[in-house]
């Protein structure tokens, strides 16, 4: 594998790209464990994953700020548009567009606060976070605002922990020089897929019933 990776790097494939691809199964396994063992729901598996990589690219502080601002702006816009009777897709297009335009103010804030890293952040990572607002709005419409906020917080917590894992240099080096570790992760995911016991959140929720038994 060292020869294979050396070949990729010699042909201008960034080490960062290789690291991200190798870390992807580990991050997926982490989110599955959080769901199956702890009971964290979040917005599925894709959303926490993509936000984790966005935070790693943009920077934790700025990435979290963009995520929170996007949700707040989207909520306000949805509230203002509630009396306008138009179809779902056009309304969502308006919400996403206005949310994206609100990033201009974030860029101005970045300039005044001399946040060079934020100003030069990849626009694609910023747009990825913004487009995930649709899941938040759908959760509001289907399950209510409170549930949408809880799911958003769980997603942000998972992404934050995932960012901590992603930025651990020793772990990335371990996976890079020992890619067979991914096979262990696959085995763990299969094990979690067969897990039928109570989750930690369920133990907490039903602790009185369990203690009575």
Phi and psi restraints in degrees (value plus and minus 20) as a CYANA .aco file:
   2 UNK   PHI     -79.9   -39.9
   2 UNK   PSI     -61.6   -21.6
   3 UNK   PHI     -83.5   -43.5
   3 UNK   PSI     -61.7   -21.7
   4 UNK   PHI     -83.5   -43.5
   4 UNK   PSI     -66.2   -26.2
   5 UNK   PHI     -86.8   -46.8
   5 UNK   PSI     -59.4   -19.4
   6 UNK   PHI     -81.2   -41.2
   6 UNK   PSI     -58.6   -18.6
   7 UNK   PHI     -83.3   -43.3
   7 UNK   PSI     -62.9   -22.9
   8 UNK   PHI     -83.2   -43.2
   8 UNK   PSI     -65.4   -25.4
   9 UNK   PHI     -85.5   -45.5
   9 UNK   PSI     -58.9   -18.9
  10 UNK   PHI     -85.0   -45.0
  10 UNK   PSI     -44.6    -4.6
  11 UNK   PHI    -120.2   -80.2
  11 UNK   PSI      10.5    50.5
  12 UNK   PHI      50.9    90.9
  12 UNK   PSI       0.5    40.5
  13 UNK   PHI    -102.8   -62.8
  13 UNK   PSI      98.9   138.9
  14 UNK   PHI     -80.7   -40.7
  14 UNK   PSI     122.3   162.3
  15 UNK   PHI     -78.8   -38.8
  15 UNK   PSI     -54.5   -14.5
  16 UNK   PHI     -79.3   -39.3
  16 UNK   PSI     -61.0   -21.0
  17 UNK   PHI     -83.2   -43.2
  17 UNK   PSI     -64.4   -24.4
  18 UNK   PHI     -82.8   -42.8
  18 UNK   PSI     -63.6   -23.6
  19 UNK   PHI     -80.0   -40.0
  19 UNK   PSI     -65.1   -25.1
  20 UNK   PHI     -83.6   -43.6
  20 UNK   PSI     -64.0   -24.0
  21 UNK   PHI     -84.3   -44.3
  21 UNK   PSI     -58.1   -18.1
  22 UNK   PHI     -93.1   -53.1
  22 UNK   PSI     -53.1   -13.1
  23 UNK   PHI     -99.4   -59.4
  23 UNK   PSI     -37.4     2.6
  24 UNK   PHI     -75.6   -35.6
  24 UNK   PSI     -70.0   -30.0
  25 UNK   PHI     -80.5   -40.5
  25 UNK   PSI     -55.9   -15.9
  26 UNK   PHI     -85.4   -45.4
  26 UNK   PSI     -62.4   -22.4
  27 UNK   PHI     -86.8   -46.8
  27 UNK   PSI     -59.2   -19.2
  28 UNK   PHI     -83.4   -43.4
  28 UNK   PSI     -62.2   -22.2
  29 UNK   PHI     -83.5   -43.5
  29 UNK   PSI     -58.2   -18.2
  30 UNK   PHI     -81.8   -41.8
  30 UNK   PSI     -63.9   -23.9
  31 UNK   PHI     -88.6   -48.6
  31 UNK   PSI     -58.8   -18.8
  32 UNK   PHI     -82.2   -42.2
  32 UNK   PSI     -62.6   -22.6
  33 UNK   PHI     -82.5   -42.5
  33 UNK   PSI     -61.4   -21.4
  34 UNK   PHI     -83.3   -43.3
  34 UNK   PSI     -54.5   -14.5
  35 UNK   PHI     -97.2   -57.2
  35 UNK   PSI     -68.0   -28.0
  36 UNK   PHI    -100.1   -60.1
  36 UNK   PSI     -56.3   -16.3
  37 UNK   PHI    -114.9   -74.9
  37 UNK   PSI     -67.0   -27.0
  38 UNK   PHI    -104.9   -64.9
  38 UNK   PSI     -58.4   -18.4
  39 UNK   PHI      79.0   119.0
  39 UNK   PSI      -1.2    38.8
  40 UNK   PHI     -97.5   -57.5
  40 UNK   PSI     103.8   143.8
  41 UNK   PHI    -106.4   -66.4
  41 UNK   PSI     -74.7   -34.7
  42 UNK   PHI      34.8    74.8
  42 UNK   PSI    -184.9  -144.9
  43 UNK   PHI    -115.3   -75.3
  43 UNK   PSI      48.4    88.4
  44 UNK   PHI      50.0    90.0
  44 UNK   PSI    -169.0  -129.0
  45 UNK   PHI    -129.5   -89.5
  45 UNK   PSI     -53.3   -13.3
  46 UNK   PHI     -86.2   -46.2
  46 UNK   PSI     -66.1   -26.1
  47 UNK   PHI     -82.1   -42.1
  47 UNK   PSI     -69.9   -29.9
  48 UNK   PHI     -80.9   -40.9
  48 UNK   PSI     -56.2   -16.2
  49 UNK   PHI     -82.5   -42.5
  49 UNK   PSI     -70.9   -30.9
  50 UNK   PHI     -88.3   -48.3
  50 UNK   PSI     -53.9   -13.9
  51 UNK   PHI     -90.6   -50.6
  51 UNK   PSI     -55.9   -15.9
  52 UNK   PHI     -77.3   -37.3
  52 UNK   PSI     -68.8   -28.8
  53 UNK   PHI     -89.5   -49.5
  53 UNK   PSI     -51.9   -11.9
  54 UNK   PHI     -86.9   -46.9
  54 UNK   PSI     -61.9   -21.9
  55 UNK   PHI     -83.0   -43.0
  55 UNK   PSI     -58.3   -18.3
  56 UNK   PHI     -85.3   -45.3
  56 UNK   PSI     -56.5   -16.5
  57 UNK   PHI     -97.1   -57.1
  57 UNK   PSI     -65.7   -25.7
  58 UNK   PHI    -102.1   -62.1
  58 UNK   PSI     -55.0   -15.0
  59 UNK   PHI      95.7   135.7
  59 UNK   PSI     119.4   159.4
  60 UNK   PHI     -79.5   -39.5
  60 UNK   PSI     -71.8   -31.8
  61 UNK   PHI     -81.9   -41.9
  61 UNK   PSI     -66.4   -26.4
  62 UNK   PHI     -92.2   -52.2
  62 UNK   PSI     -56.4   -16.4
  63 UNK   PHI     -84.2   -44.2
  63 UNK   PSI     -64.0   -24.0
  64 UNK   PHI     -84.6   -44.6
  64 UNK   PSI     -59.4   -19.4
  65 UNK   PHI     -81.0   -41.0
  65 UNK   PSI     -64.4   -24.4
  66 UNK   PHI     -82.9   -42.9
  66 UNK   PSI     -62.4   -22.4
  67 UNK   PHI     -81.3   -41.3
  67 UNK   PSI     -68.4   -28.4
  68 UNK   PHI     -87.1   -47.1
  68 UNK   PSI     -65.2   -25.2
  69 UNK   PHI     -81.7   -41.7
  69 UNK   PSI     -60.2   -20.2
  70 UNK   PHI     -81.8   -41.8
  70 UNK   PSI     -64.1   -24.1
  71 UNK   PHI     -86.5   -46.5
  71 UNK   PSI     -60.2   -20.2
  72 UNK   PHI     -85.2   -45.2
  72 UNK   PSI     -66.7   -26.7
  73 UNK   PHI     -82.9   -42.9
  73 UNK   PSI     -63.9   -23.9
  74 UNK   PHI     -81.5   -41.5
  74 UNK   PSI     -60.0   -20.0
  75 UNK   PHI     -85.0   -45.0
  75 UNK   PSI     -63.3   -23.3
  76 UNK   PHI     -84.1   -44.1
  76 UNK   PSI     -64.5   -24.5
  77 UNK   PHI     -83.7   -43.7
  77 UNK   PSI     -62.6   -22.6
  78 UNK   PHI     -82.0   -42.0
  78 UNK   PSI     -59.8   -19.8
  79 UNK   PHI     -84.0   -44.0
  79 UNK   PSI     -61.6   -21.6
  80 UNK   PHI     -89.6   -49.6
  80 UNK   PSI     -48.1    -8.1
  81 UNK   PHI    -113.9   -73.9
  81 UNK   PSI     -15.7    24.3
  82 UNK   PHI     -82.8   -42.8
  82 UNK   PSI     -47.6    -7.6
  83 UNK   PHI    -112.3   -72.3
  83 UNK   PSI     -26.0    14.0
  84 UNK   PHI    -107.0   -67.0
  84 UNK   PSI      96.2   136.2
  85 UNK   PHI    -109.0   -69.0
  85 UNK   PSI      70.4   110.4
  86 UNK   PHI    -152.4  -112.4
  86 UNK   PSI     145.4   185.4
  87 UNK   PHI     -86.3   -46.3
  87 UNK   PSI     144.2   184.2
  88 UNK   PHI     -79.6   -39.6
  88 UNK   PSI     -70.3   -30.3
  89 UNK   PHI     -82.4   -42.4
  89 UNK   PSI     -66.9   -26.9
  90 UNK   PHI     -80.3   -40.3
  90 UNK   PSI     -59.8   -19.8
  91 UNK   PHI     -85.7   -45.7
  91 UNK   PSI     -61.3   -21.3
  92 UNK   PHI     -85.8   -45.8
  92 UNK   PSI     -55.6   -15.6
  93 UNK   PHI     -82.9   -42.9
  93 UNK   PSI     -60.2   -20.2
  94 UNK   PHI     -85.2   -45.2
  94 UNK   PSI     -64.0   -24.0
  95 UNK   PHI     -81.7   -41.7
  95 UNK   PSI     -67.7   -27.7
  96 UNK   PHI     -85.8   -45.8
  96 UNK   PSI     -59.6   -19.6
  97 UNK   PHI     -85.2   -45.2
  97 UNK   PSI     -66.4   -26.4
  98 UNK   PHI     -86.0   -46.0
  98 UNK   PSI     -57.3   -17.3
  99 UNK   PHI     -82.4   -42.4
  99 UNK   PSI     -62.6   -22.6
 100 UNK   PHI     -84.2   -44.2
 100 UNK   PSI     -62.0   -22.0
 101 UNK   PHI     -86.1   -46.1
 101 UNK   PSI     -47.2    -7.2
 102 UNK   PHI     -85.4   -45.4
 102 UNK   PSI     -38.1     1.9
 103 UNK   PHI     -86.3   -46.3
 103 UNK   PSI     -40.1    -0.1
 104 UNK   PHI     -78.5   -38.5
 104 UNK   PSI     -61.0   -21.0
 105 UNK   PHI     -87.7   -47.7
 105 UNK   PSI     -54.6   -14.6
 106 UNK   PHI     -85.9   -45.9
 106 UNK   PSI     -58.0   -18.0
 107 UNK   PHI     -85.4   -45.4
 107 UNK   PSI     -60.0   -20.0
 108 UNK   PHI     -82.2   -42.2
 108 UNK   PSI     -62.2   -22.2
 109 UNK   PHI     -81.2   -41.2
 109 UNK   PSI     -60.4   -20.4
 110 UNK   PHI     -82.7   -42.7
 110 UNK   PSI     -57.9   -17.9
 111 UNK   PHI     -87.7   -47.7
 111 UNK   PSI     -66.1   -26.1
 112 UNK   PHI     -87.6   -47.6
 112 UNK   PSI     -51.5   -11.5
 113 UNK   PHI    -109.9   -69.9
 113 UNK   PSI     -15.0    25.0
 114 UNK   PHI      38.4    78.4
 114 UNK   PSI      19.1    59.1
 115 UNK   PHI    -112.0   -72.0
 115 UNK   PSI      61.2   101.2
 116 UNK   PHI     -79.8   -39.8
 116 UNK   PSI     -60.4   -20.4
 117 UNK   PHI     -81.6   -41.6
 117 UNK   PSI     -59.7   -19.7
 118 UNK   PHI     -90.8   -50.8
 118 UNK   PSI     -63.2   -23.2
 119 UNK   PHI     -82.2   -42.2
 119 UNK   PSI     -55.5   -15.5
 120 UNK   PHI    -114.6   -74.6
 120 UNK   PSI     -10.2    29.8
 121 UNK   PHI     -84.7   -44.7
 121 UNK   PSI     132.4   172.4
 122 UNK   PHI     -82.7   -42.7
 122 UNK   PSI     103.5   143.5
 123 UNK   PHI     -84.8   -44.8
 123 UNK   PSI     -48.4    -8.4
 124 UNK   PHI     -87.4   -47.4
 124 UNK   PSI     -58.3   -18.3
 125 UNK   PHI     -86.1   -46.1
 125 UNK   PSI     -58.7   -18.7
 126 UNK   PHI     -84.2   -44.2
 126 UNK   PSI     -64.1   -24.1
 127 UNK   PHI     -86.6   -46.6
 127 UNK   PSI     -53.8   -13.8
 128 UNK   PHI     -81.2   -41.2
 128 UNK   PSI     -65.1   -25.1
 129 UNK   PHI     -82.4   -42.4
 129 UNK   PSI     -61.3   -21.3
 130 UNK   PHI     -83.9   -43.9
 130 UNK   PSI     -62.6   -22.6
 131 UNK   PHI     -86.5   -46.5
 131 UNK   PSI     -41.9    -1.9
 132 UNK   PHI     -93.4   -53.4
 132 UNK   PSI     -26.9    13.1
 133 UNK   PHI     -79.5   -39.5
 133 UNK   PSI     -49.8    -9.8
 134 UNK   PHI     -77.6   -37.6
 134 UNK   PSI     -59.0   -19.0
 135 UNK   PHI     -83.6   -43.6
 135 UNK   PSI     -58.8   -18.8
 136 UNK   PHI     -84.5   -44.5
 136 UNK   PSI     -64.7   -24.7
 137 UNK   PHI     -85.3   -45.3
 137 UNK   PSI     -61.8   -21.8
 138 UNK   PHI     -81.7   -41.7
 138 UNK   PSI     -60.4   -20.4
 139 UNK   PHI     -84.2   -44.2
 139 UNK   PSI     -58.3   -18.3
 140 UNK   PHI     -80.0   -40.0
 140 UNK   PSI     -65.6   -25.6
 141 UNK   PHI     -89.8   -49.8
 141 UNK   PSI     -58.0   -18.0
 142 UNK   PHI    -111.0   -71.0
 142 UNK   PSI     -55.0   -15.0
 143 UNK   PHI    -142.2  -102.2
 143 UNK   PSI     -25.3    14.7
 144 UNK   PHI      79.7   119.7
 144 UNK   PSI     140.6   180.6
 145 UNK   PHI     -86.0   -46.0
 145 UNK   PSI     -61.2   -21.2
 146 UNK   PHI     -80.7   -40.7
 146 UNK   PSI     -67.3   -27.3
 147 UNK   PHI     -84.2   -44.2
 147 UNK   PSI     -59.3   -19.3
 148 UNK   PHI     -82.2   -42.2
 148 UNK   PSI     -60.1   -20.1
 149 UNK   PHI     -86.5   -46.5
 149 UNK   PSI     -62.9   -22.9
 150 UNK   PHI     -82.1   -42.1
 150 UNK   PSI     -65.1   -25.1
 151 UNK   PHI     -82.5   -42.5
 151 UNK   PSI     -57.9   -17.9
 152 UNK   PHI     -85.8   -45.8
 152 UNK   PSI     -62.7   -22.7
 153 UNK   PHI     -84.1   -44.1
 153 UNK   PSI     -62.4   -22.4
 154 UNK   PHI     -82.8   -42.8
 154 UNK   PSI     -61.0   -21.0
 155 UNK   PHI     -82.9   -42.9
 155 UNK   PSI     -63.4   -23.4
 156 UNK   PHI     -85.9   -45.9
 156 UNK   PSI     -58.9   -18.9
 157 UNK   PHI     -84.5   -44.5
 157 UNK   PSI     -65.3   -25.3
 158 UNK   PHI     -81.4   -41.4
 158 UNK   PSI     -64.4   -24.4
 159 UNK   PHI     -84.6   -44.6
 159 UNK   PSI     -57.5   -17.5
 160 UNK   PHI     -85.6   -45.6
 160 UNK   PSI     -65.2   -25.2
 161 UNK   PHI     -85.5   -45.5
 161 UNK   PSI     -57.8   -17.8
 162 UNK   PHI     -83.6   -43.6
 162 UNK   PSI     -59.1   -19.1
 163 UNK   PHI     -83.1   -43.1
 163 UNK   PSI     -57.9   -17.9
 164 UNK   PHI     -82.7   -42.7
 164 UNK   PSI     -61.0   -21.0
 165 UNK   PHI     -87.2   -47.2
 165 UNK   PSI     -63.4   -23.4
 166 UNK   PHI     -83.0   -43.0
 166 UNK   PSI     -52.7   -12.7
 167 UNK   PHI    -112.6   -72.6
 167 UNK   PSI     -12.6    27.4
 168 UNK   PHI    -101.6   -61.6
 168 UNK   PSI      84.9   124.9
 169 UNK   PHI     -80.1   -40.1
 169 UNK   PSI     -60.3   -20.3
 170 UNK   PHI     -82.1   -42.1
 170 UNK   PSI     -60.2   -20.2
 171 UNK   PHI     -87.4   -47.4
 171 UNK   PSI     -63.3   -23.3
 172 UNK   PHI     -83.0   -43.0
 172 UNK   PSI     -60.0   -20.0
 173 UNK   PHI     -86.4   -46.4
 173 UNK   PSI     -59.3   -19.3
 174 UNK   PHI     -79.6   -39.6
 174 UNK   PSI     -66.1   -26.1
 175 UNK   PHI     -89.9   -49.9
 175 UNK   PSI     -56.1   -16.1
 176 UNK   PHI     -86.0   -46.0
 176 UNK   PSI     -63.7   -23.7
 177 UNK   PHI    -109.4   -69.4
 177 UNK   PSI     -33.2     6.8
 178 UNK   PHI    -155.7  -115.7
 178 UNK   PSI      46.3    86.3
 179 UNK   PHI     -83.1   -43.1
 179 UNK   PSI     -34.7     5.3
 180 UNK   PHI     -83.6   -43.6
 180 UNK   PSI     -36.1     3.9
 181 UNK   PHI     -78.0   -38.0
 181 UNK   PSI     -49.1    -9.1
 182 UNK   PHI     -81.4   -41.4
 182 UNK   PSI     -51.6   -11.6
 183 UNK   PHI     -82.7   -42.7
 183 UNK   PSI     -56.0   -16.0
 184 UNK   PHI     -85.7   -45.7
 184 UNK   PSI     -59.4   -19.4
 185 UNK   PHI     -83.1   -43.1
 185 UNK   PSI     -63.2   -23.2
 186 UNK   PHI     -79.5   -39.5
 186 UNK   PSI     -63.1   -23.1
 187 UNK   PHI     -82.3   -42.3
 187 UNK   PSI     -59.6   -19.6
 188 UNK   PHI     -84.3   -44.3
 188 UNK   PSI     -60.2   -20.2
 189 UNK   PHI     -84.3   -44.3
 189 UNK   PSI     -61.5   -21.5
 190 UNK   PHI     -82.8   -42.8
 190 UNK   PSI     -61.9   -21.9
 191 UNK   PHI     -80.7   -40.7
 191 UNK   PSI     -65.5   -25.5
 192 UNK   PHI     -83.7   -43.7
 192 UNK   PSI     -51.8   -11.8
 193 UNK   PHI     -87.2   -47.2
 193 UNK   PSI     -39.3     0.7
 194 UNK   PHI    -124.2   -84.2
 194 UNK   PSI     -18.9    21.1
 195 UNK   PHI     -92.4   -52.4
 195 UNK   PSI     106.4   146.4
 196 UNK   PHI    -143.1  -103.1
 196 UNK   PSI      -9.7    30.3
 197 UNK   PHI    -100.0   -60.0
 197 UNK   PSI     157.3   197.3
 198 UNK   PHI     -91.4   -51.4
 198 UNK   PSI     126.1   166.1
 199 UNK   PHI    -104.6   -64.6
 199 UNK   PSI     142.2   182.2
 200 UNK   PHI     -79.3   -39.3
 200 UNK   PSI     -61.5   -21.5
 201 UNK   PHI     -82.6   -42.6
 201 UNK   PSI     -52.6   -12.6
 202 UNK   PHI     -94.2   -54.2
 202 UNK   PSI     -55.5   -15.5
 203 UNK   PHI     -80.4   -40.4
 203 UNK   PSI     -61.2   -21.2
 204 UNK   PHI     -88.7   -48.7
 204 UNK   PSI     -62.2   -22.2
 205 UNK   PHI     -86.8   -46.8
 205 UNK   PSI     -60.2   -20.2
 206 UNK   PHI    -128.0   -88.0
 206 UNK   PSI       8.1    48.1
 207 UNK   PHI     -82.1   -42.1
 207 UNK   PSI     -54.2   -14.2
 208 UNK   PHI     -87.4   -47.4
 208 UNK   PSI     -61.8   -21.8
 209 UNK   PHI     -85.0   -45.0
 209 UNK   PSI     -62.9   -22.9
 210 UNK   PHI     -85.3   -45.3
 210 UNK   PSI     -61.6   -21.6
 211 UNK   PHI     -86.5   -46.5
 211 UNK   PSI     -53.5   -13.5
 212 UNK   PHI     -88.8   -48.8
 212 UNK   PSI     -50.3   -10.3
